[in-house]
Amino acid sequence: MPSEGQLRQLWNLSDNVLYPEAVTFLRRLVNEQGCATLPASQVTGLLNIANASIYSELVRFIRHQQERNWPESKKDIKIFYAELEKWLTTFRNRRLRDEFHLGRGNQEVDELMALLAREFIQHLVAENGVLAVRRASARVQPRVQKR
């Protein structure tokens, strides 16, 4: 279990690093790469597995979603999970070591990664909702103006 100091550090990271990184991550996919926002079913599944608090289960879910044979109309989901796996791997290999001064491959690392991933995913879900509403509003706006 993380210490009180590690939890304070995690919450600080969540507010000051993970939130802006989640916004940048999702906006890059949606605005620069032209991906659609995640559908509600994917958001719900990802959030549920992230809340399970076992990091290996989260990684397994992400890989499963990435390796699925998605139809062309849902290829953006595959791209999202591929990018999410890259982000988590980079975070685990570099930032966890630098921020928490931990090595690789022990239970403490997995516990912290589960918490950090949950925080990041919660920020992703929130930004996904914001972007989905903006896109829906942009589609409705021209129709309203035509009337």
HUNORDA-V373809 format. One record per residue. N is the residue number from 0. SS is DSSP state (H for helix, E for strand, - for the rest). D_LAST is the distance of its C-alpha to the last C-alpha in Angstrom with 1 decimal. Layout:
# HUNORDA-V373809
N & SS & D_LAST
N & SS & D_LAST
This chain:
# HUNORDA-V373809
0 & - & 59.1
1 & - & 57.7
2 & - & 59.6
3 & H & 58.1
4 & H & 58.1
5 & H & 56.3
6 & H & 53.6
7 & H & 53.1
8 & H & 52.9
9 & H & 50.3
10 & H & 48.1
11 & H & 48.4
12 & H & 47.5
13 & H & 44.5
14 & H & 43.0
15 & H & 44.1
16 & H & 44.2
17 & H & 42.6
18 & H & 39.3
19 & H & 38.6
20 & H & 39.9
21 & H & 37.7
22 & H & 34.6
23 & H & 35.8
24 & H & 36.8
25 & H & 33.4
26 & H & 31.3
27 & H & 33.7
28 & H & 33.0
29 & H & 29.2
30 & H & 28.5
31 & H & 31.5
32 & - & 32.4
33 & - & 29.0
34 & - & 29.9
35 & - & 27.6
36 & - & 28.2
37 & - & 30.7
38 & - & 29.6
39 & H & 30.6
40 & H & 33.6
41 & H & 35.0
42 & H & 34.4
43 & H & 36.2
44 & H & 39.1
45 & H & 39.6
46 & H & 39.6
47 & H & 42.0
48 & H & 44.4
49 & H & 44.3
50 & - & 45.3
51 & - & 48.2
52 & - & 50.1
53 & - & 52.1
54 & H & 51.3
55 & H & 52.7
56 & H & 50.4
57 & H & 47.4
58 & H & 48.6
59 & H & 49.3
60 & H & 45.8
61 & H & 44.2
62 & H & 46.5
63 & H & 45.9
64 & H & 42.1
65 & H & 42.7
66 & H & 45.1
67 & - & 43.0
68 & - & 42.0
69 & - & 38.3
70 & - & 36.2
71 & H & 34.4
72 & H & 31.0
73 & H & 32.7
74 & H & 34.9
75 & H & 33.3
76 & H & 35.0
77 & H & 38.3
78 & H & 37.7
79 & H & 36.9
80 & H & 40.1
81 & H & 42.2
82 & H & 41.0
83 & H & 41.6
84 & H & 45.1
85 & H & 45.9
86 & H & 44.8
87 & H & 46.9
88 & H & 49.9
89 & H & 49.7
90 & H & 49.4
91 & H & 52.4
92 & H & 54.6
93 & H & 54.0
94 & H & 52.5
95 & H & 54.1
96 & H & 57.5
97 & H & 56.7
98 & H & 55.1
99 & H & 57.3
100 & - & 60.3
101 & - & 60.5
102 & - & 61.6
103 & - & 60.2
104 & - & 60.7
105 & - & 61.7
106 & H & 60.4
107 & H & 59.5
108 & H & 57.3
109 & H & 55.5
110 & H & 55.0
111 & H & 53.5
112 & H & 51.3
113 & H & 50.0
114 & H & 49.1
115 & H & 47.7
116 & H & 45.6
117 & H & 44.2
118 & H & 43.2
119 & H & 41.6
120 & H & 39.7
121 & H & 38.5
122 & H & 37.0
123 & H & 35.5
124 & H & 33.9
125 & H & 32.4
126 & H & 31.0
127 & H & 29.8
128 & H & 27.7
129 & H & 26.3
130 & H & 25.4
131 & H & 23.9
132 & H & 21.5
133 & H & 20.7
134 & H & 20.0
135 & H & 17.8
136 & H & 15.8
137 & H & 15.5
138 & H & 14.2
139 & H & 11.5
140 & H & 10.5
141 & H & 9.1
142 & H & 6.9
143 & H & 5.7
144 & H & 5.5
145 & H & 3.8
146 & - & 0.0
